[in-house]
Structure formats: structure tokens, C-alpha cells
């Protein structure tokens, strides 16, 4: 009888260890998923910021051309 009880306790400990390992694995998976979400969100924000900077650069580059066009059409002749 004593051997059966020891076997039962060993099996219970093994199951508890597997359960603990599974919960650690689940928490690691959640951390990786959160990191991916954060990474994709921040890279999405970076691309929006880069796009806005590009538009601003283009606008500034066009400004002198607009001035020349305006003066050539409406300037003193």
C-alpha cells in the first residue's frame, strides 16, 4: 500500500510541475504577443511621422517655386 501512495504523490507532483511550466510558458507567450503589438504600433506611428515629415519637406521645397511663379505672373512689368 505504501508504494501506491508514493506513486500517487509522485504523479501529483509531476502534474503540478507540468502545470507550473505551462503557466510560465503562457505568460512568456503573452509577453511576446504584447511586445509584437507594441512594436507594430510604434512602427506604425513612426511611418506616420515619416510620412508627415516627407510632406512637410515637399511643401517647403515647392514654396520658392510658387514665389517665382507668382512674381512672374503678377509682378511688376
SEKEPA-860469 format. One record per residue: chain; residue in one letter; x, y, z of N, C-alpha, C, CB in turn. Coordinates in Angstrom, 1 decimal. Atoms other than C-alpha are relative to their C-alpha. Glycine has a CB too. Example, Ala and Ser with C-alpha at 12.3 -4.5 7.8 and 13.67 -1.06 7.14 Angstrom:
! residues 2
(r A,A,(0.9,-1.2,0.0),(12.3,-4.5,7.8),(0.9,1.2,0.0),(-1.0,0.0,1.2));
(r A,S,(-0.9,-1.1,0.0),(13.7,-1.1,7.1),(-0.8,1.1,0.8),(0.4,0.5,-1.4));
//
This chain:
! residues 77
(r A,X,(0.8,-1.2,0.0),(0.0,0.0,0.0),(0.8,1.3,0.0),(-0.9,0.0,1.2));
(r A,X,(-0.8,-1.2,-0.1),(2.8,2.4,0.8),(0.6,0.4,-1.3),(1.1,-0.2,1.0));
(r A,X,(-0.5,-0.3,1.3),(4.2,2.1,-2.7),(-1.0,0.7,-0.9),(0.5,-1.3,-0.7));
(r A,X,(1.1,-0.6,0.8),(0.9,3.1,-4.3),(-0.2,1.4,0.4),(-1.3,-0.8,0.2));
(r A,X,(0.1,-1.4,-0.4),(0.7,6.2,-2.2),(1.1,0.8,-0.4),(-0.1,0.0,1.6));
(r A,X,(-1.2,-0.7,0.4),(4.2,7.2,-3.0),(-0.1,0.3,-1.5),(1.3,-0.8,0.3));
(r A,X,(0.1,-0.2,1.4),(3.5,6.7,-6.7),(-1.1,1.1,-0.3),(-0.5,-1.4,-0.7));
(r A,X,(1.0,-1.0,0.1),(0.3,8.8,-6.4),(0.6,1.4,0.3),(-1.2,-0.3,0.9));
(r A,X,(-0.6,-1.3,-0.4),(2.2,11.6,-4.7),(1.0,0.5,-1.1),(0.7,0.0,1.4));
(r A,X,(-0.9,-0.4,1.1),(4.9,11.5,-7.4),(-0.7,0.5,-1.2),(0.9,-1.2,-0.3));
(r A,X,(0.8,-0.4,1.2),(2.3,11.7,-10.1),(-0.6,1.4,0.2),(-1.1,-1.1,-0.3));
(r A,X,(0.6,-1.3,-0.3),(0.6,14.6,-8.4),(1.1,1.1,-0.1),(-0.6,0.0,1.4));
(r A,X,(-1.1,-0.9,0.1),(4.0,16.4,-8.1),(0.3,0.3,-1.4),(1.2,-0.4,0.8));
(r A,X,(-0.3,-0.1,1.4),(4.7,15.7,-11.7),(-1.0,0.9,-0.7),(0.2,-1.3,-0.7));
(r A,X,(1.0,-0.8,0.6),(1.4,17.2,-12.8),(0.0,1.4,0.4),(-1.4,-0.6,0.4));
(r A,X,(-0.2,-1.4,-0.5),(1.9,20.3,-10.6),(1.1,0.6,-0.7),(0.1,0.0,1.5));
(r A,X,(-1.2,-0.6,0.7),(5.3,20.8,-12.2),(-0.3,0.3,-1.4),(1.2,-1.0,0.1));
(r A,X,(0.3,-0.3,1.4),(3.9,20.5,-15.7),(-1.0,1.1,-0.1),(-0.7,-1.3,-0.6));
(r A,X,(0.9,-1.1,0.0),(1.1,22.9,-14.8),(0.7,1.3,0.2),(-1.1,-0.2,1.1));
(r A,X,(-0.8,-1.2,-0.2),(3.6,25.4,-13.4),(0.8,0.4,-1.3),(0.9,-0.2,1.2));
(r A,X,(-0.8,-0.3,1.2),(5.7,25.1,-16.5),(-0.9,0.5,-1.1),(0.7,-1.3,-0.5));
(r A,X,(0.9,-0.5,1.0),(2.7,25.6,-18.7),(-0.4,1.4,0.2),(-1.3,-1.0,-0.1));
(r A,X,(0.4,-1.4,-0.3),(1.7,28.7,-16.9),(1.1,1.0,-0.3),(-0.5,0.1,1.5));
(r A,X,(-1.2,-0.8,0.4),(5.2,30.1,-17.3),(0.1,0.2,-1.5),(1.3,-0.6,0.6));
(r A,X,(-0.1,-0.1,1.4),(5.1,29.3,-20.9),(-1.1,0.9,-0.6),(-0.2,-1.4,-0.7));
(r A,X,(1.1,-0.9,0.4),(1.7,31.0,-21.3),(0.3,1.5,0.3),(-1.3,-0.4,0.8));
(r A,X,(-0.4,-1.4,-0.3),(3.0,34.1,-19.6),(1.1,0.5,-0.9),(0.5,0.2,1.5));
(r A,X,(-1.0,-0.4,1.0),(6.0,34.2,-21.9),(-0.6,0.2,-1.4),(1.1,-1.1,-0.1));
(r A,X,(0.7,-0.2,1.3),(3.7,33.8,-24.9),(-0.7,1.4,0.0),(-0.9,-1.1,-0.3));
(r A,X,(0.8,-1.3,-0.1),(1.6,36.8,-23.7),(1.0,1.1,-0.1),(-0.7,0.0,1.4));
(r A,X,(-1.0,-1.1,0.1),(4.8,38.9,-23.2),(0.4,0.2,-1.4),(1.2,-0.3,0.9));
(r A,X,(-0.4,-0.1,1.4),(5.9,38.1,-26.8),(-1.1,0.7,-0.8),(0.4,-1.4,-0.5));
(r A,X,(1.1,-0.6,0.7),(2.4,39.0,-28.1),(-0.1,1.4,0.3),(-1.3,-0.8,0.3));
(r A,X,(0.1,-1.5,-0.4),(2.4,42.3,-26.2),(1.2,0.7,-0.7),(0.0,0.1,1.5));
(r A,X,(-1.2,-0.7,0.6),(5.9,43.1,-27.5),(-0.3,0.2,-1.5),(1.3,-0.8,0.2));
(r A,X,(0.4,-0.1,1.5),(4.7,42.4,-31.1),(-1.0,1.1,-0.2),(-0.5,-1.3,-0.5));
(r A,X,(1.0,-1.0,0.1),(1.7,44.6,-30.6),(0.6,1.4,0.2),(-1.2,-0.2,1.0));
(r A,X,(-0.7,-1.3,-0.3),(3.8,47.4,-29.1),(0.9,0.4,-1.2),(0.8,0.0,1.3));
(r A,X,(-0.9,-0.2,1.1),(6.4,47.0,-31.9),(-0.7,0.5,-1.2),(0.8,-1.2,-0.3));
(r A,X,(0.8,-0.3,1.2),(3.8,47.1,-34.7),(-0.6,1.4,0.2),(-1.0,-1.0,-0.3));
(r A,X,(0.6,-1.3,-0.2),(2.1,50.1,-33.1),(1.0,1.1,-0.1),(-0.7,0.0,1.4));
(r A,X,(-1.0,-1.1,0.0),(5.3,52.1,-32.6),(0.5,0.1,-1.4),(1.1,-0.3,1.0));
(r A,X,(-0.5,-0.1,1.3),(6.5,51.3,-36.1),(-1.1,0.6,-0.9),(0.4,-1.4,-0.6));
(r A,X,(1.1,-0.7,0.7),(3.1,52.4,-37.4),(0.0,1.4,0.2),(-1.4,-0.6,0.4));
(r A,X,(-0.1,-1.5,-0.3),(3.5,55.7,-35.6),(1.2,0.6,-0.7),(0.0,0.2,1.5));
(r A,X,(-1.2,-0.5,0.7),(7.0,56.0,-37.0),(-0.3,0.3,-1.4),(1.2,-1.0,0.2));
(r A,X,(0.2,-0.1,1.4),(5.8,55.5,-40.5),(-0.9,1.3,-0.3),(-0.7,-1.2,-0.6));
(r A,X,(0.8,-1.2,0.2),(3.1,58.2,-40.0),(0.8,1.2,0.2),(-1.2,0.0,1.1));
(r A,X,(-0.9,-1.2,-0.2),(5.7,60.6,-38.6),(0.9,0.2,-1.2),(0.8,-0.2,1.3));
(r A,X,(-0.9,-0.2,1.1),(8.0,59.9,-41.5),(-0.8,0.5,-1.2),(0.6,-1.4,-0.4));
(r A,X,(0.8,-0.4,1.1),(5.2,60.4,-44.0),(-0.3,1.5,0.2),(-1.3,-0.8,-0.1));
(r A,X,(0.2,-1.4,-0.3),(4.3,63.8,-42.3),(1.2,0.8,-0.3),(-0.5,0.2,1.4));
(r A,X,(-1.2,-0.8,0.2),(7.9,64.9,-42.4),(0.3,0.1,-1.5),(1.2,-0.7,0.7));
(r A,X,(-0.2,0.0,1.4),(8.1,64.0,-46.1),(-0.9,1.0,-0.7),(-0.2,-1.4,-0.6));
(r A,X,(1.0,-0.9,0.5),(5.0,66.0,-46.9),(0.5,1.5,0.3),(-1.4,-0.2,0.5));
(r A,X,(-0.5,-1.3,-0.4),(6.4,69.0,-45.0),(1.2,0.4,-0.8),(0.3,0.0,1.5));
(r A,X,(-1.1,-0.3,0.8),(9.7,68.8,-46.8),(-0.4,0.4,-1.5),(1.0,-1.2,-0.1));
(r A,X,(0.5,-0.3,1.4),(7.9,68.7,-50.2),(-0.6,1.4,0.0),(-0.9,-1.1,-0.5));
(r A,X,(0.7,-1.3,0.0),(5.8,71.7,-49.2),(1.0,1.1,0.0),(-0.9,0.1,1.2));
(r A,X,(-1.0,-1.0,-0.1),(8.9,73.7,-48.2),(0.8,0.1,-1.3),(0.9,-0.3,1.1));
(r A,X,(-0.8,0.0,1.3),(10.7,72.7,-51.5),(-0.8,0.7,-1.0),(0.4,-1.4,-0.4));
(r A,X,(0.8,-0.6,1.0),(7.7,73.9,-53.5),(-0.2,1.5,0.2),(-1.4,-0.6,-0.1));
(r A,X,(0.3,-1.4,-0.3),(7.4,77.3,-51.8),(0.8,1.0,-0.9),(0.3,0.3,1.5));
(r A,X,(-0.7,-1.0,0.9),(10.2,79.1,-53.7),(-0.5,-0.1,-1.4),(1.5,-0.3,0.0));
(r A,X,(0.6,0.1,1.4),(8.8,77.8,-57.0),(-1.3,0.7,-0.1),(-0.2,-1.5,-0.4));
(r A,X,(1.3,-0.7,0.0),(5.4,79.2,-56.1),(0.3,1.5,0.0),(-0.8,-0.4,1.2));
(r A,X,(-0.3,-1.5,0.0),(7.0,82.6,-55.3),(0.5,0.4,-1.4),(1.1,0.2,1.1));
(r A,X,(-0.5,-0.3,1.4),(8.8,82.6,-58.7),(-1.2,0.1,-0.9),(1.1,-0.9,-0.5));
(r A,X,(1.1,0.0,0.9),(5.6,81.7,-60.5),(-0.9,1.2,0.3),(-0.8,-1.3,0.2));
(r A,X,(0.9,-1.2,-0.4),(3.6,84.4,-58.6),(0.6,1.2,-0.6),(-0.2,0.0,1.5));
(r A,X,(-0.6,-1.3,0.5),(6.1,87.1,-59.4),(0.1,0.1,-1.5),(1.4,0.1,0.6));
(r A,X,(-0.1,-0.1,1.5),(6.5,86.1,-63.0),(-1.4,0.3,-0.6),(0.5,-1.3,-0.6));
(r A,X,(1.3,-0.3,0.5),(2.7,86.3,-63.4),(-0.6,1.3,0.4),(-1.0,-1.1,0.4));
(r A,X,(0.6,-1.2,-0.6),(1.8,89.2,-61.2),(0.9,1.1,0.4),(-0.9,-0.4,1.2));
(r A,X,(-1.0,-1.0,-0.5),(5.0,91.0,-60.5),(0.0,1.3,-0.9),(1.4,-0.6,0.0));
(r A,X,(-0.1,-1.3,0.8),(5.9,94.5,-61.8),(0.6,-0.3,-1.3),(0.8,1.1,0.8));
(r A,X,(-0.5,0.1,1.4),(6.4,94.6,-65.6),(0.3,1.3,-0.5),(-1.0,-0.8,-0.9));
//
